[in-house]
Amino acid sequence: MTRDGRLGVGIIGAGRVGPVLGAALGGAGHALVGITQGSDPERVQAILPGVPVLDATEVARRSELVIVAVPHDQLEGLVAGLAEVGAWQPGQLVLHTDPAWGAGILSPAVAKGVIPLAVHPAIEFSGTSMDLRALASAYAAVTAPGPVLPIAQALAVELGCEPVVVEESARPAYGEAIATARVFSRSIVHQAAALLAEAGVPYPGSFLSALAHTTLDHALAEAGSGPVSGEPPATIQ
């Protein structure tokens, strides 16, 4: 970390999540060291202009903070593989974004001296600059060992999010909740749109827009969408 608290940030994963989080941290004053190659380099270049494209080993070796934003089934192998080739650096911060894993998935990197952080911003990423506005009104689940939990919380705030602590043991339930919300929301909308199309309604997606948004708002209010005034920040156990 530099004297003013700014970090050299590297990003492993150039899908929809990694570049947006890089842009958010860059906007907060951190320096972007590099990002790995993605399947849509034009989109990545649009949101992170001029950021060098490096392989994962170089990103890990050059960065003070490494954001690992890769698919769920790739995370464990990637972390272990970079540990095997000696890419992780003692004292660096490693932050992954997978909702279903806590900090424990980073144990091969921890064995090399890194500080493990799990931060999941609870939005559906599009991979564009529009996500930056969504982050500003979102919560983020944070999981980390007690002594470094404030670092995870501070990074969530720098992303624009309100941090909510999720205990390591609660991460599977949290991940299931996020997956349920995603899958069922998409499935119900697609099913309703198909029925409207069958009924002859033009532009069924547009037709459903106001109904879906207002119904979701009511459901969230019924579920309890915010903490009671004066209560401390939430912890999920």
Secondary structure, DSSP 8 states (H G I E B T S, - for coil): --TTS--EEEEE--SSSHHHHHHHHHHTT-EEEEE---S-HHHHHHHSTT--B--HHHHHHH-SEEEE---HHHHHHHHHHHHHTT---TT-EEEE--TT--GGGGHHHHTTT-EEEEEEE-S---SSTHHHHHHTT-EEEEE--GGGHHHHHHHHHHHT-EEEEE-GGGHHHHHHHHHHHHHHHHHHHHHHHHHHHHTT-SSHHHHHHHHHHHHHHHHHHHH--S--TT----EE-
